[in-house]
C-alpha cells in the first residue's frame, strides 16, 4: 500500500480570505450576523413564516438565511433583522496598531 502525503496549510481564521473571495472581511461579518439571526430564530422556536413576519421578508428569504446564505442582504439589513428580533446592535470604531483594521462581531 502506498501512502500519499497531504499538505496542510493553517487557515487565516477567515475562510473567505483563504478561498480568495472578494471582500472577505465583509463576508465573514455577514456570516457572523447571519449566525446570530439563526440562533435567535431557533431558540425561540419560530417557524420560517413567523420569522419572516418579524423580519419583514418572505419565507424563502428566511430559509436562505437559516442556511447561512445572506445573499443580497447588506450588513445594515442584517443588523435591522437583529433589532427586529429584539437585539441591541452596536458598532464600535477604534484605532488599531495594525496597518489595516478589522471587523468583528461580538455576541453576548
BASETOR-386992 format. One record per residue: residue number from 1; chain; residue in three letters; y, x, z of N, C-alpha, C in turn. Coordinates in Angstrom, 3 decimals. Example, Ala and Ser with C-alpha at 12.3 -4.5 7.8 and 13.67 -1.06 7.14 Angstrom:
# BASETOR-386992
@n 1	chain A	res ALA	n.Y -5.690	n.X 13.190	n.Z 7.800	ca.Y -4.500	ca.X 12.300	ca.Z 7.800	c.Y -3.300	c.X 13.200	c.Z 7.800
@n 2	chain A	res SER	n.Y -2.250	n.X 12.850	n.Z 7.080	ca.Y -1.060	ca.X 13.670	ca.Z 7.140	c.Y 0.030	c.X 12.900	c.Z 7.870
END
This chain:
# BASETOR-386992
@n 1	chain A	res UNK	n.Y -1.166	n.X 0.840	n.Z 0.000	ca.Y 0.000	ca.X 0.000	ca.Z 0.000	c.Y 1.244	c.X 0.896	c.Z 0.000
@n 2	chain A	res UNK	n.Y 2.195	n.X 0.508	n.Z -0.778	ca.Y 3.411	ca.X 1.295	ca.Z -0.928	c.Y 4.544	c.X 0.660	c.Z -0.137
@n 3	chain A	res UNK	n.Y 5.243	n.X 1.456	n.Z 0.642	ca.Y 6.372	ca.X 0.933	ca.Z 1.419	c.Y 7.661	c.X 1.130	c.Z 0.645
@n 4	chain A	res UNK	n.Y 8.476	n.X 0.125	n.Z 0.653	ca.Y 9.770	ca.X 0.188	ca.Z -0.022	c.Y 10.856	c.X 0.310	c.Z 1.033
@n 5	chain A	res UNK	n.Y 11.739	n.X 1.261	n.Z 0.831	ca.Y 12.848	ca.X 1.416	ca.Z 1.752	c.Y 13.941	c.X 0.412	c.Z 1.394
@n 6	chain A	res UNK	n.Y 14.472	n.X -0.191	n.Z 2.409	ca.Y 15.543	ca.X -1.155	ca.Z 2.224	c.Y 16.816	c.X -0.564	c.Z 2.802
@n 7	chain A	res UNK	n.Y 17.864	n.X -0.584	n.Z 2.004	ca.Y 19.146	ca.X -0.097	ca.Z 2.505	c.Y 19.845	c.X -1.227	c.Z 3.236
@n 8	chain A	res UNK	n.Y 20.370	n.X -0.905	n.Z 4.396	ca.Y 21.089	ca.X -1.877	ca.Z 5.195	c.Y 22.499	c.X -1.357	c.Z 5.410
@n 9	chain A	res UNK	n.Y 23.445	n.X -2.239	n.Z 5.198	ca.Y 24.841	ca.X -1.878	ca.Z 5.395	c.Y 25.413	c.X -2.797	c.Z 6.467
@n 10	chain A	res UNK	n.Y 26.075	n.X -2.206	n.Z 7.440	ca.Y 26.667	ca.X -3.007	ca.Z 8.506	c.Y 27.807	c.X -3.845	c.Z 7.944
@n 11	chain A	res UNK	n.Y 27.844	n.X -5.108	n.Z 8.346	ca.Y 28.882	ca.X -6.013	ca.Z 7.881	c.Y 30.217	c.X -5.735	c.Z 8.547
@n 12	chain A	res UNK	n.Y 31.252	n.X -6.226	n.Z 7.918	ca.Y 32.614	ca.X -6.023	ca.Z 8.428	c.Y 32.974	c.X -7.034	c.Z 9.506
@n 13	chain A	res UNK	n.Y 32.153	n.X -8.072	n.Z 9.663	ca.Y 32.499	ca.X -9.169	ca.Z 10.564	c.Y 33.068	c.X -10.350	c.Z 9.798
@n 14	chain A	res UNK	n.Y 33.324	n.X -10.154	n.Z 8.511	ca.Y 33.808	ca.X -11.230	ca.Z 7.654	c.Y 32.915	c.X -11.268	c.Z 6.418
@n 15	chain A	res UNK	n.Y 32.014	n.X -12.219	n.Z 6.398	ca.Y 31.052	ca.X -12.316	ca.Z 5.298	c.Y 31.763	c.X -12.536	c.Z 3.970
@n 16	chain A	res UNK	n.Y 32.910	n.X -13.214	n.Z 3.990	ca.Y 33.641	ca.X -13.472	ca.Z 2.750	c.Y 34.182	c.X -12.168	c.Z 2.159
@n 17	chain A	res UNK	n.Y 34.631	n.X -11.258	n.Z 3.022	ca.Y 35.094	ca.X -9.944	ca.Z 2.565	c.Y 33.904	c.X -9.127	c.Z 2.069
@n 18	chain A	res UNK	n.Y 32.791	n.X -9.195	n.Z 2.810	ca.Y 31.600	ca.X -8.442	ca.Z 2.427	c.Y 31.082	c.X -8.867	c.Z 1.049
@n 19	chain A	res UNK	n.Y 31.278	n.X -10.150	n.Z 0.718	ca.Y 30.834	ca.X -10.660	ca.Z -0.575	c.Y 31.866	c.X -10.408	c.Z -1.674
@n 20	chain A	res UNK	n.Y 33.024	n.X -9.876	n.Z -1.288	ca.Y 34.060	ca.X -9.563	ca.Z -2.269	c.Y 34.829	c.X -10.774	c.Z -2.768
@n 21	chain A	res UNK	n.Y 34.827	n.X -11.846	n.Z -1.974	ca.Y 35.533	ca.X -13.054	ca.Z -2.393	c.Y 37.039	c.X -12.905	c.Z -2.193
@n 22	chain A	res UNK	n.Y 37.830	n.X -13.614	n.Z -2.993	ca.Y 39.278	ca.X -13.545	ca.Z -2.822	c.Y 39.716	c.X -14.220	c.Z -1.522
@n 23	chain A	res UNK	n.Y 40.773	n.X -13.736	n.Z -0.924	ca.Y 41.340	ca.X -14.287	ca.Z 0.319	c.Y 40.304	c.X -14.448	c.Z 1.435
@n 24	chain A	res UNK	n.Y 39.585	n.X -13.395	n.Z 1.761	ca.Y 38.503	ca.X -13.528	ca.Z 2.743	c.Y 38.981	c.X -13.947	c.Z 4.132
@n 25	chain A	res UNK	n.Y 40.164	n.X -13.501	n.Z 4.562	ca.Y 40.660	ca.X -13.872	ca.Z 5.888	c.Y 40.918	c.X -15.376	c.Z 5.954
@n 26	chain A	res UNK	n.Y 41.496	n.X -15.904	n.Z 4.883	ca.Y 41.776	ca.X -17.333	ca.Z 4.816	c.Y 40.484	c.X -18.138	c.Z 4.813
@n 27	chain A	res UNK	n.Y 39.495	n.X -17.680	n.Z 4.061	ca.Y 38.210	ca.X -18.384	ca.Z 4.006	c.Y 37.506	c.X -18.364	c.Z 5.358
@n 28	chain A	res UNK	n.Y 37.590	n.X -17.246	n.Z 6.072	ca.Y 36.978	ca.X -17.165	ca.Z 7.400	c.Y 37.685	c.X -18.104	c.Z 8.373
@n 29	chain A	res UNK	n.Y 39.002	n.X -18.161	n.Z 8.295	ca.Y 39.776	ca.X -19.070	ca.Z 9.141	c.Y 39.378	c.X -20.517	c.Z 8.874
@n 30	chain A	res UNK	n.Y 39.262	n.X -20.890	n.Z 7.606	ca.Y 38.851	ca.X -22.250	ca.Z 7.259	c.Y 37.445	c.X -22.546	c.Z 7.772
@n 31	chain A	res UNK	n.Y 36.563	n.X -21.563	n.Z 7.699	ca.Y 35.191	ca.X -21.753	ca.Z 8.193	c.Y 35.185	c.X -21.996	c.Z 9.697
@n 32	chain A	res UNK	n.Y 36.008	n.X -21.259	n.Z 10.430	ca.Y 36.086	ca.X -21.456	ca.Z 11.885	c.Y 36.638	c.X -22.839	c.Z 12.227
@n 33	chain A	res UNK	n.Y 37.674	n.X -23.264	n.Z 11.531	ca.Y 38.258	ca.X -24.584	ca.Z 11.785	c.Y 37.263	c.X -25.685	c.Z 11.450
@n 34	chain A	res UNK	n.Y 36.557	n.X -25.522	n.Z 10.338	ca.Y 35.554	ca.X -26.499	ca.Z 9.928	c.Y 34.432	c.X -26.585	c.Z 10.956
@n 35	chain A	res UNK	n.Y 34.040	n.X -25.455	n.Z 11.501	ca.Y 33.001	ca.X -25.444	ca.Z 12.532	c.Y 33.444	c.X -26.227	c.Z 13.766
@n 36	chain A	res UNK	n.Y 34.693	n.X -26.091	n.Z 14.148	ca.Y 35.197	ca.X -26.838	ca.Z 15.310	c.Y 35.164	c.X -28.340	c.Z 15.035
@n 37	chain A	res UNK	n.Y 35.552	n.X -28.738	n.Z 13.828	ca.Y 35.503	ca.X -30.156	ca.Z 13.459	c.Y 34.063	c.X -30.648	c.Z 13.548
@n 38	chain A	res UNK	n.Y 33.137	n.X -29.882	n.Z 13.008	ca.Y 31.712	ca.X -30.241	ca.Z 13.038	c.Y 31.230	c.X -30.425	c.Z 14.478
@n 39	chain A	res UNK	n.Y 31.561	n.X -29.482	n.Z 15.343	ca.Y 31.121	ca.X -29.555	ca.Z 16.744	c.Y 31.651	c.X -30.810	c.Z 17.436
@n 40	chain A	res UNK	n.Y 32.903	n.X -31.142	n.Z 17.188	ca.Y 33.512	ca.X -32.308	ca.Z 17.839	c.Y 32.873	c.X -33.598	c.Z 17.338
@n 41	chain A	res UNK	n.Y 32.682	n.X -33.718	n.Z 16.031	ca.Y 32.073	ca.X -34.921	ca.Z 15.452	c.Y 30.665	c.X -35.098	c.Z 16.010
@n 42	chain A	res UNK	n.Y 29.887	n.X -34.017	n.Z 16.062	ca.Y 28.522	ca.X -34.092	ca.Z 16.593	c.Y 28.510	c.X -34.429	c.Z 18.080
@n 43	chain A	res UNK	n.Y 29.379	n.X -33.779	n.Z 18.848	ca.Y 29.419	ca.X -34.010	ca.Z 20.302	c.Y 29.773	c.X -35.459	c.Z 20.631
@n 44	chain A	res UNK	n.Y 30.580	n.X -36.071	n.Z 19.802	ca.Y 30.976	ca.X -37.471	ca.Z 20.031	c.Y 29.975	c.X -38.461	c.Z 19.455
@n 45	chain A	res UNK	n.Y 29.013	n.X -37.952	n.Z 18.715	ca.Y 28.004	ca.X -38.830	ca.Z 18.118	c.Y 28.579	c.X -39.746	c.Z 17.045
@n 46	chain A	res UNK	n.Y 29.620	n.X -39.299	n.Z 16.370	ca.Y 30.261	ca.X -40.112	ca.Z 15.336	c.Y 29.435	c.X -40.102	c.Z 14.055
@n 47	chain A	res UNK	n.Y 29.412	n.X -41.243	n.Z 13.383	ca.Y 28.849	ca.X -41.256	ca.Z 12.042	c.Y 29.881	c.X -40.628	c.Z 11.110
@n 48	chain A	res UNK	n.Y 29.445	n.X -40.281	n.Z 9.914	ca.Y 30.396	ca.X -39.716	ca.Z 8.961	c.Y 31.450	c.X -40.742	c.Z 8.575
@n 49	chain A	res UNK	n.Y 31.077	n.X -42.001	n.Z 8.521	ca.Y 32.042	ca.X -43.059	ca.Z 8.200	c.Y 33.085	c.X -43.180	c.Z 9.323
@n 50	chain A	res UNK	n.Y 32.629	n.X -43.129	n.Z 10.581	ca.Y 33.558	ca.X -43.189	ca.Z 11.710	c.Y 34.493	c.X -41.985	c.Z 11.709
@n 51	chain A	res UNK	n.Y 33.929	n.X -40.812	n.Z 11.465	ca.Y 34.745	ca.X -39.605	ca.Z 11.417	c.Y 35.769	c.X -39.703	c.Z 10.289
@n 52	chain A	res UNK	n.Y 35.356	n.X -40.254	n.Z 9.161	ca.Y 36.260	ca.X -40.428	ca.Z 8.035	c.Y 37.437	c.X -41.319	c.Z 8.370
@n 53	chain A	res UNK	n.Y 37.176	n.X -42.380	n.Z 9.134	ca.Y 38.265	ca.X -43.266	ca.Z 9.554	c.Y 39.257	c.X -42.526	c.Z 10.436
@n 54	chain A	res UNK	n.Y 38.751	n.X -41.741	n.Z 11.362	ca.Y 39.619	ca.X -40.978	ca.Z 12.262	c.Y 40.422	c.X -39.939	c.Z 11.489
@n 55	chain A	res UNK	n.Y 39.768	n.X -39.264	n.Z 10.556	ca.Y 40.397	ca.X -38.175	ca.Z 9.813	c.Y 41.235	c.X -38.662	c.Z 8.631
@n 56	chain A	res UNK	n.Y 41.024	n.X -39.911	n.Z 8.231	ca.Y 41.755	ca.X -40.450	ca.Z 7.097	c.Y 41.229	c.X -39.969	c.Z 5.760
@n 57	chain A	res UNK	n.Y 39.915	n.X -39.689	n.Z 5.709	ca.Y 39.281	ca.X -39.252	ca.Z 4.460	c.Y 38.012	c.X -40.064	c.Z 4.236
@n 58	chain A	res UNK	n.Y 37.508	n.X -40.033	n.Z 3.013	ca.Y 36.300	ca.X -40.784	ca.Z 2.680	c.Y 35.058	c.X -40.048	c.Z 3.166
@n 59	chain A	res UNK	n.Y 33.992	n.X -40.809	n.Z 3.371	ca.Y 32.742	ca.X -40.269	ca.Z 3.905	c.Y 32.212	c.X -39.073	c.Z 3.127
@n 60	chain A	res UNK	n.Y 32.251	n.X -39.053	n.Z 1.784	ca.Y 31.729	ca.X -37.872	ca.Z 1.079	c.Y 32.466	c.X -36.583	c.Z 1.455
@n 61	chain A	res UNK	n.Y 33.756	n.X -36.698	n.Z 1.755	ca.Y 34.520	ca.X -35.520	ca.Z 2.172	c.Y 34.098	c.X -35.076	c.Z 3.568
@n 62	chain A	res UNK	n.Y 33.798	n.X -36.047	n.Z 4.428	ca.Y 33.290	ca.X -35.711	ca.Z 5.770	c.Y 31.946	c.X -35.016	c.Z 5.624
@n 63	chain A	res UNK	n.Y 31.109	n.X -35.520	n.Z 4.735	ca.Y 29.801	ca.X -34.916	ca.Z 4.502	c.Y 29.954	c.X -33.449	c.Z 4.099
@n 64	chain A	res UNK	n.Y 30.895	n.X -33.180	n.Z 3.212	ca.Y 31.137	ca.X -31.794	ca.Z 2.787	c.Y 31.591	c.X -30.943	c.Z 3.967
@n 65	chain A	res UNK	n.Y 32.490	n.X -31.476	n.Z 4.791	ca.Y 32.956	ca.X -30.740	ca.Z 5.980	c.Y 31.800	c.X -30.435	c.Z 6.922
@n 66	chain A	res UNK	n.Y 30.916	n.X -31.395	n.Z 7.101	ca.Y 29.798	ca.X -31.232	ca.Z 8.017	c.Y 28.796	c.X -30.189	c.Z 7.506
@n 67	chain A	res UNK	n.Y 28.875	n.X -29.880	n.Z 6.222	ca.Y 28.035	ca.X -28.829	ca.Z 5.645	c.Y 28.829	c.X -27.537	c.Z 5.490
@n 68	chain A	res UNK	n.Y 29.929	n.X -27.428	n.Z 6.240	ca.Y 30.805	ca.X -26.249	ca.Z 6.258	c.Y 31.351	c.X -25.926	c.Z 4.872
@n 69	chain A	res UNK	n.Y 31.727	n.X -26.961	n.Z 4.172	ca.Y 32.357	ca.X -26.779	ca.Z 2.864	c.Y 33.744	c.X -27.391	c.Z 2.940
@n 70	chain A	res UNK	n.Y 34.702	n.X -26.556	n.Z 3.310	ca.Y 36.075	ca.X -27.032	ca.Z 3.468	c.Y 36.687	c.X -27.392	c.Z 2.122
@n 71	chain A	res UNK	n.Y 36.112	n.X -26.871	n.Z 1.049	ca.Y 36.542	ca.X -27.235	ca.Z -0.288	c.Y 38.032	c.X -27.050	c.Z -0.509
@n 72	chain A	res UNK	n.Y 38.666	n.X -28.099	n.Z -0.950	ca.Y 40.079	ca.X -28.036	ca.Z -1.287	c.Y 40.992	c.X -28.307	c.Z -0.097
@n 73	chain A	res UNK	n.Y 40.421	n.X -28.468	n.Z 1.091	ca.Y 41.265	ca.X -28.707	ca.Z 2.259	c.Y 41.974	c.X -27.422	c.Z 2.649
@n 74	chain A	res UNK	n.Y 43.258	n.X -27.519	n.Z 2.881	ca.Y 44.042	ca.X -26.361	ca.Z 3.316	c.Y 43.842	c.X -26.138	c.Z 4.812
@n 75	chain A	res UNK	n.Y 44.263	n.X -24.991	n.Z 5.282	ca.Y 44.220	ca.X -24.706	ca.Z 6.715	c.Y 45.047	c.X -25.752	c.Z 7.453
@n 76	chain A	res UNK	n.Y 46.194	n.X -26.094	n.Z 6.904	ca.Y 47.051	ca.X -27.105	ca.Z 7.528	c.Y 46.361	c.X -28.443	c.Z 7.657
@n 77	chain A	res UNK	n.Y 45.643	n.X -28.847	n.Z 6.624	ca.Y 44.927	ca.X -30.136	ca.Z 6.653	c.Y 43.787	c.X -30.087	c.Z 7.675
@n 78	chain A	res UNK	n.Y 43.078	n.X -28.972	n.Z 7.732	ca.Y 42.009	ca.X -28.840	ca.Z 8.730	c.Y 42.581	c.X -28.916	c.Z 10.147
@n 79	chain A	res UNK	n.Y 43.757	n.X -28.345	n.Z 10.361	ca.Y 44.397	ca.X -28.439	ca.Z 11.677	c.Y 44.805	c.X -29.878	c.Z 11.975
@n 80	chain A	res UNK	n.Y 45.247	n.X -30.618	n.Z 10.952	ca.Y 45.561	ca.X -32.035	ca.Z 11.136	c.Y 44.316	c.X -32.815	c.Z 11.540
@n 81	chain A	res UNK	n.Y 43.176	n.X -32.487	n.Z 10.946	ca.Y 41.921	ca.X -33.145	ca.Z 11.321	c.Y 41.620	c.X -32.905	c.Z 12.798
@n 82	chain A	res UNK	n.Y 41.824	n.X -31.676	n.Z 13.250	ca.Y 41.560	ca.X -31.352	ca.Z 14.651	c.Y 42.482	c.X -32.126	c.Z 15.588
@n 83	chain A	res UNK	n.Y 43.745	n.X -32.260	n.Z 15.222	ca.Y 44.660	ca.X -33.029	ca.Z 16.081	c.Y 44.278	c.X -34.505	c.Z 16.062
@n 84	chain A	res UNK	n.Y 43.812	n.X -35.020	n.Z 14.912	ca.Y 43.355	ca.X -36.409	ca.Z 14.843	c.Y 42.142	c.X -36.628	c.Z 15.750
@n 85	chain A	res UNK	n.Y 41.374	n.X -35.567	n.Z 15.964	ca.Y 40.205	ca.X -35.628	ca.Z 16.853	c.Y 40.582	c.X -35.343	c.Z 18.307
@n 86	chain A	res UNK	n.Y 41.891	n.X -35.309	n.Z 18.595	ca.Y 42.347	ca.X -35.150	ca.Z 19.971	c.Y 42.395	c.X -33.720	c.Z 20.464
@n 87	chain A	res UNK	n.Y 42.544	n.X -32.785	n.Z 19.552	ca.Y 42.607	ca.X -31.372	ca.Z 19.932	c.Y 44.035	c.X -30.859	c.Z 19.800
@n 88	chain A	res UNK	n.Y 44.424	n.X -29.956	n.Z 20.681	ca.Y 45.678	ca.X -29.233	ca.Z 20.525	c.Y 45.397	c.X -28.016	c.Z 19.658
@n 89	chain A	res UNK	n.Y 46.260	n.X -27.767	n.Z 18.706	ca.Y 46.115	ca.X -26.600	ca.Z 17.829	c.Y 47.375	c.X -25.775	c.Z 17.981
@n 90	chain A	res UNK	n.Y 47.208	n.X -24.496	n.Z 18.301	ca.Y 48.345	ca.X -23.602	ca.Z 18.485	c.Y 48.224	c.X -22.419	c.Z 17.541
@n 91	chain A	res UNK	n.Y 49.361	n.X -22.026	n.Z 16.997	ca.Y 49.426	ca.X -20.843	ca.Z 16.156	c.Y 50.257	c.X -19.816	c.Z 16.896
@n 92	chain A	res UNK	n.Y 49.715	n.X -18.631	n.Z 17.071	ca.Y 50.423	ca.X -17.553	ca.Z 17.761	c.Y 50.631	c.X -16.407	c.Z 16.788
@n 93	chain A	res UNK	n.Y 51.864	n.X -15.962	n.Z 16.684	ca.Y 52.182	ca.X -14.826	ca.Z 15.834	c.Y 52.687	c.X -13.713	c.Z 16.727
@n 94	chain A	res UNK	n.Y 52.084	n.X -12.532	n.Z 16.609	ca.Y 52.497	ca.X -11.400	ca.Z 17.433	c.Y 52.342	c.X -10.110	c.Z 16.645
@n 95	chain A	res UNK	n.Y 53.102	n.X -9.097	n.Z 17.005	ca.Y 52.998	ca.X -7.819	ca.Z 16.288	c.Y 51.616	c.X -7.191	c.Z 16.484
@n 96	chain A	res UNK	n.Y 51.197	n.X -6.406	n.Z 15.516	ca.Y 49.932	ca.X -5.687	ca.Z 15.592	c.Y 50.193	c.X -4.189	c.Z 15.467
@n 97	chain A	res UNK	n.Y 49.266	n.X -3.413	n.Z 15.951	ca.Y 49.370	ca.X -1.955	ca.Z 15.801	c.Y 48.697	c.X -1.489	c.Z 14.521
@n 98	chain A	res UNK	n.Y 48.014	n.X -2.407	n.Z 13.865	ca.Y 47.320	ca.X -2.084	ca.Z 12.627	c.Y 48.306	c.X -2.146	c.Z 11.461
@n 99	chain A	res UNK	n.Y 47.867	n.X -1.631	n.Z 10.335	ca.Y 48.688	ca.X -1.689	ca.Z 9.131	c.Y 48.829	c.X -3.140	c.Z 8.674
@n 100	chain A	res UNK	n.Y 47.761	n.X -3.882	n.Z 8.820	ca.Y 47.744	ca.X -5.281	ca.Z 8.396	c.Y 47.241	c.X -6.137	c.Z 9.548
@n 101	chain A	res UNK	n.Y 47.857	n.X -7.279	n.Z 9.753	ca.Y 47.446	ca.X -8.193	ca.Z 10.824	c.Y 46.158	c.X -8.920	c.Z 10.464
@n 102	chain A	res UNK	n.Y 45.724	n.X -9.775	n.Z 11.369	ca.Y 44.500	ca.X -10.538	ca.Z 11.118	c.Y 44.689	c.X -11.964	c.Z 11.591
@n 103	chain A	res UNK	n.Y 43.838	n.X -12.860	n.Z 11.101	ca.Y 43.849	ca.X -14.253	ca.Z 11.502	c.Y 42.595	c.X -14.527	c.Z 12.311
@n 104	chain A	res UNK	n.Y 42.717	n.X -15.388	n.Z 13.300	ca.Y 41.556	ca.X -15.721	ca.Z 14.115	c.Y 41.682	c.X -17.120	c.Z 14.681
@n 105	chain A	res UNK	n.Y 40.562	n.X -17.708	n.Z 15.001	ca.Y 40.521	ca.X -18.992	ca.Z 15.689	c.Y 39.896	c.X -18.754	c.Z 17.038
@n 106	chain A	res UNK	n.Y 40.570	n.X -19.209	n.Z 18.077	ca.Y 40.045	ca.X -19.098	ca.Z 19.437	c.Y 39.877	c.X -20.523	c.Z 19.937
@n 107	chain A	res UNK	n.Y 38.647	n.X -20.932	n.Z 20.154	ca.Y 38.378	ca.X -22.286	ca.Z 20.628	c.Y 38.082	c.X -22.236	c.Z 22.115
@n 108	chain A	res UNK	n.Y 38.624	n.X -23.198	n.Z 22.819	ca.Y 38.386	ca.X -23.155	ca.Z 24.248	c.Y 38.393	c.X -24.441	c.Z 24.922
END
